[in-house]
Amino acid sequence: MKKLLSCLAVFSAAAGCAAPPPQATIVPVKPVAAGLPSVPKAPIGAFALKNPHFDAEMGEHARCATGWSCTMHGDPNSFRYVHADVDGRRAFCIEPITREPWALLTQGTYDGGLRGMRLRFSMSQHLTGVTGDGAGIWVHMPRPRPPNGHVESVTPKSNGWETRSVEFDVPDDSPLVEVGVILRGKGRACFDDARLEVLRPAKNPV
């Protein structure tokens, strides 16, 4: 068994494998879902996001902030995404144009080191005249089998700038972690200071 584990630590295609030296310690590795390679866990601390403060200007024909994705229900022209100065802060805002129910501002990462970890995502928000379910944090972690990992924390109002956050466990079989914000309703929702943190290994990864 030790010989087999030692072989697996290099390449499965290798022909034969010498016995480990007397002082070698073989540490068993928890298996991951089929099709997903085993990778080192992400280190505890801040995880780098692209353009987290929305400082980068949008390209000439771009329809979303640099490093982010802007999607919406139905009509692709149903919401406006713009940079704006809000109460002295540069922000990125979502505004409805037509009657569609929701719009998203998201960023995804395929870093396998996040699987099986406890994360916290936070974002500052400023809501003006928001109705319906509201606006706030949105997290999605697709899986090869149901249920998908999904977290939302929305509110129909805020008192000026507020920082909201959610904590969540990344399933061992999720290849993607997508974080961002959602607007469900009317009004103007502005966001700034996105932050993703690795807290610790999940106690019971799904």
Buried (B, 14 or more C-beta within 10 A) or exposed (E): EEEEBBBBEEEEEEEEBEEBEEEEEBEEEEEBBEEBEEEEBBEEEEBEBEBBBBEEEBEEEEEBBEEBBBBBEEEEEBBBBEBBEBEEBEBBBBBBEEEBBBBBBBBBBEBBBBBBBBBBBBBBBBBEEBEBBBBBBBBBBBBEEEEEBEBBBBBBEBEEBBEBEBEBBBBBBBBBBBBBBBBBBEBBBBBBBBBBBBBEEBEEBB
